[in-house]
């Protein structure tokens, strides 16, 4: 495999990879240390596990996204727990709250399901990959009141305030930064990045979404993690190599099962 560069959040199951998925996966293997592919429902979680079994540099997370709760199976937690036994399932996610889309499940349903998956992650000693869109107040309140002891989590594509990030950082949460941190109009994202200790920073793409500059508006892909790392190095005033080194260390610290070889 390639350098120590990790994309900690990519959706390789997305149909926009249908035409060249094998080529993208081969590119990851040549140029990067690895990727984490979170599931968003039953089908995508199962696909993430299948990819992880086939490619040594791919790891999976499993979960139900807040946009996919209208047909939530009654045994969804049992399904997640069963998948989590796989040595290459390294987290529960992508899960969380999304108040942006009006046709999502009601807020109380989203909060209930999120708390259930939060509890499961703690029981399984796995980190949680969190989606938080237009729900910062409720998300912070849930963490204050309901986060189980010992829960580890990463806020994927964090869009909250510096103050919210500071409170979550005190609880040991990590923060994923991707293409949005390169956008001229995303000053708040960069302010959050600069406010956090480097020990809590992760790189991600959220491919095929949110491609960094100069590819904004086009399909994103894991190799563009390099552009986010270069931008992070510029903002932090350190070398690109240092960013790759400390984000790899952070990735392996949080997603501990990556160190376990596939049997």
C-alpha positions in Angstrom: 0.0 0.0 0.0 0.9 3.6 -0.4 1.7 6.5 2.0 0.2 7.0 5.5 -2.7 8.9 4.1 -6.1 7.8 5.4 -9.6 8.8 4.2 -11.7 8.0 7.2 -15.0 8.6 5.5 -15.9 7.5 2.0 -19.1 6.0 0.5 -17.7 3.6 -2.1 -21.1 2.0 -2.4 -22.5 5.1 -4.0 -23.8 4.7 -7.6 -21.5 7.4 -8.8 -18.7 4.9 -8.4 -20.5 2.2 -10.4 -18.5 2.9 -13.6 -15.0 2.8 -12.2 -15.2 1.4 -8.6 -12.5 -1.2 -9.3 -10.1 1.5 -10.6 -10.8 3.8 -7.7 -10.1 1.0 -5.2 -6.9 0.1 -7.0 -5.8 3.7 -6.9 -6.4 3.7 -3.1 -4.2 0.6 -2.7 -1.4 2.2 -4.7 -1.4 5.7 -3.2 -2.9 5.6 0.3 -2.7 3.7 3.5 -6.4 2.9 3.6 -10.0 4.1 3.8 -13.0 3.6 6.1 -16.3 3.0 4.3 -19.4 3.7 6.6 -22.8 2.2 5.9 -26.0 4.2 6.0 -28.5 1.4 6.0 -28.7 -2.3 5.7 -27.7 -2.6 2.1 -24.8 -0.1 2.2 -23.5 -1.6 5.5 -23.5 -5.1 4.0 -21.7 -3.7 0.9 -19.1 -2.0 3.1 -18.3 -5.3 4.8 -18.0 -7.0 1.4 -15.6 -4.5 0.1 -13.5 -4.7 3.3 -13.3 -8.5 2.9 -12.1 -8.1 -0.7 -9.6 -5.2 -0.3 -6.9 -5.2 2.4 -6.9 -1.3 2.5 -10.6 -1.0 3.0 -12.3 -1.0 6.4 -16.0 -0.8 7.2 -18.4 0.8 9.6 -22.0 -0.2 9.9 -25.1 1.8 10.9 -28.3 3.5 10.0 -28.1 7.2 8.9 -30.8 9.6 10.0 -32.0 10.0 6.4 -32.7 6.3 6.3 -35.0 5.6 9.3 -38.4 5.5 7.7 -38.1 1.7 7.0 -35.9 0.8 9.9 -36.0 -2.9 10.6 -37.0 -3.9 14.1 -33.8 -6.0 14.5 -31.4 -3.3 13.2 -29.3 -3.3 16.3 -28.9 -7.1 16.2 -27.8 -6.7 12.5 -25.2 -4.1 13.5 -23.9 -6.2 16.4 -23.5 -9.2 14.1 -21.6 -7.2 11.5 -19.5 -5.7 14.2 -18.0 -9.1 15.0 -16.1 -8.9 11.7 -12.5 -8.0 12.2 -12.6 -5.3 9.6 -15.7 -3.5 10.9 -14.0 -0.8 12.9 -16.9 1.5 13.9 -20.6 2.1 14.2 -21.7 4.6 11.7 -22.7 6.7 9.9 -25.4 7.7 12.5 -26.7 10.9 14.0 -29.2 13.6 13.5 -30.3 15.5 10.3 -32.9 18.2 10.6 -32.1 19.7 7.2 -34.4 17.5 5.1 -38.1 17.9 6.0 -39.0 14.3 4.9 -36.6 12.7 7.3 -38.0 10.8 10.3 -39.4 12.9 13.1 -36.8 14.4 15.4 -37.8 12.3 18.4 -37.4 9.2 16.3 -34.0 10.3 15.1 -32.9 11.0 18.7 -34.1 7.6 19.9 -32.3 5.7 17.2 -29.2 7.7 17.6 -29.1 7.0 21.4 -29.6 3.3 20.7 -26.7 3.2 18.3 -24.6 5.3 20.7 -25.3 2.7 23.4 -24.4 -0.2 21.1 -21.1 1.4 20.1 -20.2 1.7 23.8 -21.2 -1.8 24.5 -19.1 -3.1 21.6 -16.2 -0.8 22.5 -16.3 0.6 19.0 -16.1 4.3 18.0 -19.1 6.1 16.6 -19.1 8.0 13.3 -21.5 10.9 13.7 -23.5 12.9 11.2 -24.8 16.2 12.6 -26.7 18.5 10.2 -28.7 21.4 11.4 -29.1 19.7 14.8 -26.2 21.1 16.8 -28.3 22.0 19.9 -29.9 18.6 20.3 -26.7 16.8 19.5 -24.7 18.6 22.1 -27.5 18.1 24.6 -27.5 14.3 23.9 -23.8 14.2 24.5 -24.1 16.1 27.7 -26.9 13.8 29.1 -26.8 10.5 27.3 -23.3 9.7 26.1 -22.3 6.4 27.8 -19.1 6.4 29.8 -16.1 5.5 27.6 -17.9 6.3 24.3 -15.4 7.3 21.5 -16.6 9.3 18.5 -15.7 11.3 15.5 -17.9 14.1 14.2 -17.7 13.6 10.4 -17.7 16.8 8.4 -18.1 18.9 11.5 -20.0 22.1 10.9 -20.7 23.3 14.4 -19.2 26.3 16.3 -15.8 26.7 17.9 -17.5 26.6 21.3 -19.3 23.3 20.5 -16.1 21.8 19.2 -14.3 22.8 22.4 -16.9 21.1 24.6 -16.9 17.9 22.5 -13.1 17.9 22.5 -13.1 17.9 26.3 -15.0 14.6 26.0 -12.3 13.2 23.7 -14.3 13.5 20.4 -12.4 13.6 17.1 -13.3 15.7 14.1 -13.2 14.8 10.5 -12.2 17.5 7.9 -12.6 17.2 4.2 -13.3 19.2 1.1 -15.3 21.9 2.8 -12.2 23.1 4.7 -10.8 24.2 1.3 -13.9 26.4 0.4 -13.5 30.1 0.5 -16.9 30.5 2.2 -16.1 28.0 4.9 -14.3 30.2 7.3 -16.0 28.7 10.4 -14.8 25.2 9.5 -11.2 26.4 9.3 -11.6 28.3 12.6 -12.7 25.1 14.3 -9.8 23.2 12.8 -7.3 25.8 14.1 -8.9 25.7 17.6 -8.5 22.0 18.1 -5.5 20.0 19.2 -3.9 18.1 16.3 -4.4 14.9 18.3 -8.1 15.1 17.5 -7.9 15.8 13.7 -8.8 13.3 11.0 -8.8 13.5 7.2 -11.8 12.5 5.1 -13.5 13.1 1.8 -17.1 12.0 2.2 -16.7 10.9 -1.4 -18.5 11.1 -3.8 -19.7 14.4 -2.1 -18.0 17.6 -1.2 -14.9 17.5 -3.5 -12.1 19.9 -2.5 -10.9 22.9 -4.5 -10.1 22.8 -7.4 -12.6 20.0 -8.0 -15.6 21.5 -6.1 -18.8 20.6 -7.8 -17.4 17.4 -9.3 -17.3 13.9 -8.0 -15.1 13.5 -5.1 -12.8 10.5 -4.6 -10.5 9.2 -1.8 -7.2 10.3 -3.5 -8.4 13.9 -3.1 -7.7 13.5 0.7 -4.2 14.7 -0.3 -5.6 18.1 -1.2 -7.3 18.4 2.2 -4.0 17.4 3.9 -2.1 20.0 1.9 -4.6 22.6 2.9 -4.5 21.5 6.6 -0.7 21.8 6.5 -0.9 25.3 5.2 -3.4 26.4 7.8 -1.5 24.8 10.7 1.9 26.0 9.5 3.4 22.5 9.4 4.6 20.3 6.6 2.4 18.0 4.6 4.4 15.0 5.8 3.6 16.0 9.4 -0.1 16.2 8.7 -0.1 12.8 7.1 1.9 11.4 10.1 -0.3 12.8 12.9 -3.6 12.1 11.1 -2.5 8.5 10.5 -1.6 8.2 14.2 -5.0 9.6 15.2 -6.8 7.2 12.8 -5.1 4.2 14.2 -5.7 5.3 17.8 -9.4 5.8 17.3 -10.1 2.9 15.0 -8.1 0.3 17.0 -9.4 -2.7 15.0 -7.5 -1.5 12.0 -4.4 -3.0 13.7 -6.0 -6.4 13.7 -5.2 -8.4 10.6 -8.0 -10.0 8.6 -8.1 -13.7 9.5 
